[in-house]
Amino acid sequence: MARKKISEFRAKTLLATALSLWYEGISFDAGLDSFEKFDRLATGKTYVVKVDEGVKKRMKQGLLALNKKPGELESEIEKFKKKGYTRFIIEPFFSHESASEKYLSVELAREGIRVLYSDKGGIDIEENQNHIQQALISSEEEAQAFVEKIGMNHAFLLKIKAIKKAFEKYYFSFIEINPLIITDGKWALLDLAAEVDSAGEFFVQGAWTEKDFRSGKTQDKTEEEKNVMQLAAKSQAAFSLEVLNPHGSIFMMLSGGGASIVLADEVAGQGYGKELANYGEYSGNPNAEETYLYARNILSLLLKSKAKKKVLIIAGGVANFTDVRITFKGLIKALDEEKLQLKEQQIKIFVRRGGPFQEEGLAMMSSFLEKEGIFGVVQGPELVLTDIVSQALKSIV
């Protein structure tokens, strides 16, 4: 299981449905959406705009703006963009007294769910930790006992039950609501952070996807990361890219989430974690043009790295439906455009791929590398997946 942060917008949409709440928030991606999207907002209301990138303590970092009219949202977003953020959530402003703010978190545990509650929530929750009460709940009796302990009623118990069902249905691993406002039994989820089990993507049937994942990084994203975010947003396939060390020696272009985790872990396990330049994947059977665009961004990072020795690992498992032949067509196009620099920097390429039309795809790659005089090792599923890492690491020692 890999716990992944998801956007506040997606988490609230799912949890509001589970709790039978009305939710009026909208998401805004500065790289994709037009400000005309705000035309649908009611002119008589005011709104809150927040960075929606998995960043904690947004209030203290100045990453949200309160009580803004629709016409003011564009300028607020432009301020956040200058700090390197591109994804936001806009919600109606909810006026309340700070004394009414509560805290609630639920985390999946081996024995059930771990629930933390405080009647003193909000941005100062850390200064009021002595007010937090918690329980490990594995039965309805334990849930009832906890609700009575914190002085809440049966309606609160029903909400806890609904959250537990949402964990099972949507593969949530963690949910934190802070602050939570309860007025006459009605809940308002003012701020929410959530994590899901990434292995559950197949089972949630599109309720959330990899496109909803958020890194929680506070630093500016690279141009390449932004490009891949835009590519992922426009495509039916899945693309992700996170720069770990811009001057690393080991760059990877991996197909499939399982393979990406295994190979990244293998690099770290062999003691080269600090040399791993990037993490991410392409999957969902992208076409040749999409793969070309993704590869262009990987190569851009690779060629800019100041490491003395560099390798590119192109790998993936067999248990997927991504067409090796089509994706390698796009990948080879990108490599061909940068072949002179690849040779000049003496970059070595290590390939281990399997899947539909693997024979044609691997043959195309072998032919290209040989023709252009680029050092390369090309192998299919006869090679154990992690062994390609061992072969590549010998080139940078």
Secondary structure, 3 states (H helix, E strand, C coil): CCEEEECHHHHHHHHHHHCCCCCCCEEEECCCCCHHHHHHCCCCCCEEEEECCCCCCHHHHCCEEEEECHHHHHHHHHHHHCCCCCEEEEEECCCCCHHHCEEEEEEEECCEEEEEEECCCCCCHHHHHHHCEEEEECCHHHHHHHHHHCCCCHHHHHHHHHHHHHHHHHCEEEEEEEEEEEECCEEEECCEEEEEEHHHCCCCCCCCCHHHEECCCCCCCCHHHHHHHHHHHHCCCEEEEEECCCCCCEEEEEECHHHHHHHHHHHHHCCCHHHECEEEEEECCCCHHHHHHHHHHHHHHHHHCCCCCCEEEEEECCCCCCCHHHHHHHHHHHHHHCHHHHHHCCCEEEEECCCCCHHHHHHHHHHHHHHHCCCEEEECCCCCCCHHHHHHHCCCC
